[in-house]
Amino acid sequence: MKLNRKKGSQINYTEYFHIMSPKQKMLYTSNIHHVLFGLVAFTGAVYGFLYADGVPDTTWFHCNFYKINMFDFQKYMNMVAVGYFIFDFIFCVYA
């Protein structure tokens, strides 16, 4: 947002958000959604990689069954990702 501000302007960021056009607000909000989804996806991926089925010592490194089958947590994370991609597609179509 700082790049979009005029030099020497004393408008703070919340005031600047309120004077944005509706399309600019949607695109800015979309960028915030991307960051939040990235954090959720990263933490879910790390957890799923190391401890998805809830049984100790079944990480991706130790368990071949774990490598070729999906546990419930991994299915839920895939549904979160699919839901986000559908949301982002609709959001971008109407932006």
Buried (B, 14 or more C-beta within 10 A) or exposed (E): EEEEEEEEEEEEEEEBBEEBEEEBBBBBEBEEBEEEBEEBBEEBBEEBEEBBBEEEEBEEEEBEEBEEEBBEBBEBBEEBBEEBEEEBEEBEEEE
